[in-house]
Amino acid sequence: MFDRTKVFLGITPTGWTNDDFPTLGDDIGFEQCVSEMALAGFQGCSVGHKYPRDPEILKAALDLRGLRVSEPWASTFFLSADMEERTLADFQEQLAFIKTMGGTDVVVAEQTWAVHQRPVSLLPNRPIITDAEWKTLTAGLNRIGRIAKDAGMNLCYHHHLGTVVQSRADVDRLMAETDPSLVFLLFDTGHLYCAGDDPLALAKAHAKRIKHVHLKDIRESVWKEVQKQHGSFFDGVMAGFFTVPGDGVIDFTPILQTLADAGYEGWLMVEAEQDARQAHPLTYAKKARAYLRDIVGW
C-alpha cells in the first residue's frame, strides 16, 4: 500500500494527556507517555505540554525509545486585532524547533473566535467569517507558508471542530484560496466526520494537498448524544466520542488506499482525545497499532 521508507506511523499524546484540557491525565508523566508509545509500536509522536522544551533533552529521551517528533502545533491569530507579528513570531519559534528535531511539518490552525475550549454547544457556535476575513486568513497562511517553504518545511493547516475552518466547504475554500505550493492540508478524519462530512470524499478531492494525517475514529452513538445534550467539545471528549482507529464507525481502509494511490508521503498519526481514566492509553494505542498493521502491512 505505502512505501514504508516514506510513510511513518505515529501517535499523539492526547490519549495520555491533553494540551487543550491539561487536567486530563495530569497524573501521567512524560516518560510514561513516550515509553508506552514506543511499546505499542509507533515510530513517532507529536509534542505535548509535558514534553521537555530543550531539544537536546527531548531528542535524547525519544532516541532512547526509537521515536521521532512528527509535528509541533502553532496557533494562528491572523483574524485577531494586533496579533499578526505575535503569530509570526510564535510560528517561527515552532518552525525552528521542529527543524532542530529533524521534522518536516508544522501544523497550524486559526484560533480567533474558536469555541472548542469554551463551555458552549459545539456545532451551533462555531465561528463563521466574512469574505474579507477569508482574504486576511489566506494571505496570512500564504505568508507563513512561504517562510516554511524557504526553510525546507511544509505548512499543514488543521481543519478543526469549533474553528473558522471546520467543514468540507471550509476546507475546499481554504485550498482554493491559498497557494498550493505553500499551504498544505492536515487531514483529520474525526474532525471532518463530526462536522457532518465524508472523510473519504475529502481524501479523494484533496489527496495531492494532504501532507499530514490525523487518524481519529468516532463513537457515533456518543457523538449523537453529545449533540442531543448540546454538549461542548470538552463534554464530548469526556463522554468518549473520539476513539482510536478500529474502535469506531470510520472505515479507514479506503481512506488509506486513496492516500497511497496518490503517493502520500509523511506521517499517519493516531489521535484520540480521551480521558485516560476511562480509556487506558496503552490498551488503546496497541488496539490502533494492530488495526493499522492489518491495513498497511507493517
N, C-alpha and C positions, 0 to 999 in steps of 0.2 A: 504493500500500500504506500507507505512513505519510505524515503531514504533515511535510514536511521542514523546516518552520519550528519544529516542536516535538519532533522526534526528531533526534538527533545521533550521528554515528559517531566513536568514539574508540578508543584502543588503550592498553594498559598497558605499562609499561617492562619487563615480565618477559621479553620476548624478547631484550632487550639486557642488562639487569642484574636482580638479584633481591634483594628485601629479606629473604626467608627464608634465602637462601644467598648472602651478599654476595660470596663469591669468584667466583661465576659472572658473567662479563662485567666483571671488575674492571678490565680494560684499556679499557673503553668509557666515555667521559666523558658528562656530562650534555648538552653541546651537540650531540654526535654523535647521541645518542639522540633528542632532540626534533627535530633537523633532519630526521632520517630519517622520523620520524612524519609530519611535515608533507609531506615529499617523497612519501611513499606516499599522501597524500591524505586524512588524517584531520583531524578538527576539534578534537580534544581528547585529553587524556591524564590518567591518574591520577598520583599523586605517588609518586616513588621516593626511596630513601635518598640518591641523589646530587644531588637537586634542591636549589637554594638554599632556605633556610628563610625568608629575608626576603621577604615577599610582594611588595614593590616590585621587587626584583631578579628574582624569578621571573616576575612578570607582564610585565616588560619583555622578558625572554627569550622568553616564549611569544607575546606580542603581535607580536614581530618575525617570528614564523613562522606567525602566524594560528591559534594554538592556544589552548585554554582548559583549565582544570583541571576534570575531571569529578567526582572524589571524592578525599577522603583516607580513610585507614584508621584506625580506632580499636579496639584490642583491649579487650575487657571481661573482668573477673575477678570477676564477681558471686558465683561459687561458691568463691572462694579466701578464706581467713581474712584479716580485717583489710585488705581491698582495695577496699571499696566507695567510700570517699572518693577514693582514688587513681584508681579507674576513672572516677568523675565528673569529677575534675579533668582527666584526660587527654582525656576526651570533650569537655569544654567548650573545651579548647585547640584541638582539631581542628575543632570547630564554628566557633569564631571565625576560624580560618584559612580554611576553605572559604568562609565568608560574605564575608570580605575579598576572596577571589579571585573572587567572583561566582557561586559554585556553589550548588547546592540540596540535595545529597545527602551524608550522612555514612554511610559503610559501617562496620559493626561485626560482630564475631564473638567469641563467648565462647571464651577460650583456656585456661581452667582444665582441666588434665589432657590438653590437646591433645598428640597424638603425631606430627603431621606434620613436626615439626622434630627428631624423635628417630630414632635408627638401629634402628627396630623394624618388623616386618611391619605394614603399614598397617591393613588392614581388621580383622584379628583383635584388634588392640589399641586400637581406637577406644573412647573412654570412654562408659559408659552411666550415666545419672544417675537418682536416685530421684524419686518423685513430689514429695517435699518440696523437692528441689533444682530441679525444674522450676518450682515456685512461686516460689522465690527468683530464678531466672533471669528468668522472665517479669515479675515485679514490678520487677526492675531495669531491664529493657528498656522497660517502660511508663514508668518514671520518666524515663529519658533521652529516650524518645520525646516526652514532654511538653515537655522542655527544647528539643528540636529544633523541635517544632511552634510553640512560643511564639516561636522565633527565625525562623519562616518557612521551616524546613528539613524535609527528610524523613530519618527514621532508617530505614536499609535494612539488614536483617540478612542476612549472607552465610553460607548453609549451606556447610560446608567439610569435605572429607575429613579424617579423623583428629580431629574435634572432637565436642562433645556434640550438635551439630545437623548430621547428615551425610546421613541418608536421607530419602526421601519421607515416611515415617511421622513422622520428627522434624520435618520442615517442616510437615506437617499439624497436628501438636500445637502447634507454636510459633504458627502462625497462629490456631488455635482458642483458645489461652490468652493471647493478647495483644490489646490494644485495637486494632481495625482502623483507628482514626483516628490512632493514634500510632506503630505499628510496621508497617513495610512490608518487602517481600522483595527482596533482591538475588538474582536468579535466575541461577545458574551452570550452564550446560548440561553442561560437562565433569565437574564435581564430582558432579552428580547421576547422570550416566551411569555413572561409576566406582563409585558407591555401589550400583549394581545396579538403578536405577530409570529410568523413561522420561521424558526431559525434556519431550516434547510433552504427555504426560498431566499433568505438573505445571503446565505453562503454561496448559493449559485449566482446571485446577482453581483456580488462584490468580491468574489474569490481572489481576484488579482490585486485588490487593495488590502486584503487581510494580511497583516504581518505578525499578529499576536492573537492568541486564542485563550479564552477562559471557558473551561468546560464545567458548567454548573447545571445540575438537574433540579427538577421541581416536583414536589409532592402536590399534585393538582388539587386534591380534596382539601388540603390545608390552605393552599392559596385561595381557593374559593371561599373558605370560611373566614379567612383574614379580610377579604373584600366585603363579605356579608356583614362583618362586625366593624367595618370602617377602620380597619387597623392601620397602624403606621408601619414603616419599614422595620423598625425595631420589634414591633409586635409580631410581624411575620417571621423574623429571624428567631425570636424566642419560641414561636409556635412550631418552627421547623419546616417552613415552606421551601427553603433551599436544602438540597442534599447533593451528594456526590453522584457522578455518572454511574448509571446502572442501578440506581435506587429510586428513580422517579419515572416520569412519563415520557421523557425525551428519548428518541431513538438516535443514538449518536453514530451508528454505522454509516448511514447515507451522508450525514454531515461530514464525517471524517473522510469518506471516499471522495466527496466533492472537492474538499481541500487538497487531497492527494492528487486527484486528476488535474488540478490547477497548478501543481508543482509547488505546493506550500512548503516553505522552509521556516523553521523557528520553533517557538515553544508552544506546546499544548499544556495548559495549566489547569489542573483540577482546582476548583474553588467552590467552597460551600460555607457561607457564613452560618455557623451553628453554635449552639450552646453546648460547650464541652461536657457539661454535667448531664446532658440528655443524649448526646451523640458522641460516644467515646472516640476521640480523634484518631488514634492508631487503627482501631477497628474499621472506621470509615475510609481512612487513607488506603488501607490494604484492600478493602472492597473495591474502591475506584481503580486501584492499580491492576487488580485481577481482571476487572471488566475491560479496561483498555488493552491489557495484554491479549485478551481474546480477539479484539478487533484489529489492532495494529501488528500483532505477531511478535512483540517482544516486551 
